[in-house]
Amino acid sequence: MYVERIKDSLETPRLRLRKFKRSDWEAVYKYGSDPKVLKYLEWAGVTTKQEAMSSIYDYYLSRAGIYAIVLKDTDLCIGAIDIRLDEANDKAGFGYLLDHDYWNKGYMSEALAAMVEHLFTHTPVQSIAA
């Protein structure tokens, strides 16, 4: 099973991709209530602290391969990325979002590069789509 090969955390020069923590709720609320972040997503986002916490428990912690994107130097959550595996066809895809304050700084490119490298190195995945 591919999911057993997915690491709990990954690191890049500036980022750590890790499991979500309860304390990430404020970041989830910030990006999850920003219309700019939500514009092209299927996710409706959040409007309350409770919805942000529920998103962490009900979705972000629900399976392997869902990561908080955090700044290494502060452990501040600035977004999320998840691997969507299609084991029957040796394919994978990604879902991702990033706090608007961190757009155009190369963070998502850095996170995606780490994910692609991890998948091609540690799983039989042959193709990836975002």
C-alpha positions as CSV (number, residue, x, y, z in Angstrom):
1,M,0.0,0.0,0.0
2,Y,1.3,3.4,-1.0
3,V,0.0,5.2,2.1
4,E,2.3,3.2,4.3
5,R,5.3,4.7,2.4
6,I,4.2,8.3,3.0
7,K,6.4,10.0,5.6
8,D,4.9,11.8,8.5
9,S,6.9,14.9,7.8
10,L,9.2,16.4,5.1
11,E,11.6,19.3,5.1
12,T,12.9,21.8,2.6
13,P,15.3,24.7,3.2
14,R,12.6,27.0,4.5
15,L,9.6,24.7,5.3
16,R,8.5,21.7,7.3
17,L,5.6,19.7,6.0
18,R,4.1,18.0,9.1
19,K,0.9,16.7,10.6
20,F,-1.5,19.4,11.7
21,K,-1.6,20.3,15.4
22,R,-4.5,21.6,17.5
23,S,-2.6,24.9,17.8
24,D,-2.8,25.4,14.0
25,W,-6.5,26.4,14.3
26,E,-5.7,30.2,14.1
27,A,-3.8,29.7,10.8
28,V,-6.6,27.5,9.4
29,Y,-9.1,30.2,10.4
30,K,-7.0,32.9,8.8
31,Y,-6.5,31.2,5.4
32,G,-9.8,29.3,5.6
33,S,-11.8,32.5,5.8
34,D,-9.9,34.4,3.1
35,P,-11.9,34.8,-0.2
36,K,-8.7,35.1,-2.2
37,V,-7.5,31.7,-0.9
38,L,-10.8,30.1,-1.4
39,K,-11.6,31.5,-4.8
40,Y,-10.6,28.4,-6.8
41,L,-11.2,25.7,-4.2
42,E,-14.1,23.3,-3.8
43,W,-13.8,23.8,0.0
44,A,-16.2,26.4,1.4
45,G,-13.8,27.4,4.0
46,V,-14.5,28.3,7.7
47,T,-16.3,31.2,9.4
48,T,-15.7,30.4,13.1
49,K,-13.0,29.1,15.4
50,Q,-15.0,26.0,15.9
51,E,-15.1,25.3,12.2
52,A,-11.4,25.8,11.9
53,M,-10.8,23.3,14.8
54,S,-13.3,20.9,13.2
55,S,-11.4,21.1,9.9
56,I,-8.2,20.0,11.6
57,Y,-9.9,17.1,13.4
58,D,-12.3,16.0,10.7
59,Y,-10.2,16.5,7.6
60,Y,-6.6,17.4,8.1
61,L,-6.0,14.6,10.7
62,S,-8.3,12.1,8.9
63,R,-5.6,10.3,6.8
64,A,-2.0,10.1,6.0
65,G,-0.6,12.4,3.3
66,I,-2.2,15.6,4.6
67,Y,0.4,18.1,5.7
68,A,0.5,21.5,7.3
69,I,3.0,23.7,5.5
70,V,4.9,25.5,8.2
71,L,7.8,28.0,8.3
72,K,10.8,26.1,9.8
73,D,12.1,29.1,11.8
74,T,8.7,29.8,13.6
75,D,6.6,26.7,13.1
76,L,3.8,29.0,11.8
77,C,1.3,27.2,9.6
78,I,0.9,29.0,6.3
79,G,-1.1,26.5,4.3
80,A,-1.9,22.9,3.6
81,I,-1.0,20.3,1.0
82,D,-2.3,16.7,0.5
83,I,-1.3,13.8,-1.6
84,R,-4.2,12.1,-3.5
85,L,-3.1,8.6,-4.4
86,D,-4.5,6.5,-7.3
87,E,-2.7,3.3,-6.5
88,A,-4.6,1.3,-9.2
89,N,-3.0,3.5,-11.9
90,D,0.3,4.4,-10.1
91,K,-0.7,8.0,-10.2
92,A,-0.9,10.8,-7.6
93,G,-2.3,14.3,-7.4
94,F,-2.2,17.2,-5.0
95,G,-4.5,19.5,-3.3
96,Y,-3.0,22.6,-1.8
97,L,-3.7,26.1,-0.5
98,L,-1.5,28.9,0.9
99,D,-2.3,31.9,3.1
100,H,-2.5,34.9,0.8
101,D,0.3,36.7,2.8
102,Y,2.7,34.1,1.6
103,W,1.9,34.0,-2.1
104,N,4.6,34.8,-4.7
105,K,7.5,33.9,-2.3
106,G,8.2,30.4,-3.7
107,Y,6.8,28.5,-0.7
108,M,4.3,26.4,-2.7
109,S,6.9,25.6,-5.4
110,E,9.2,24.5,-2.6
111,A,6.6,22.3,-0.9
112,L,5.4,20.7,-4.2
113,A,9.0,19.9,-5.2
114,A,9.5,18.1,-1.9
115,M,6.3,16.1,-2.4
116,V,7.2,15.2,-6.0
117,E,10.6,14.0,-4.9
118,H,9.2,12.0,-2.0
119,L,6.6,10.3,-4.2
120,F,9.0,9.3,-7.0
121,T,11.6,8.1,-4.5
122,H,9.4,6.3,-2.0
123,T,6.4,5.0,-3.9
124,P,5.8,3.3,-7.3
125,V,3.9,6.4,-8.5
126,Q,4.7,7.0,-12.2
127,S,2.8,10.2,-12.9
128,I,1.6,13.2,-10.9
129,A,-1.0,15.9,-11.6
130,A,-1.9,18.9,-9.5
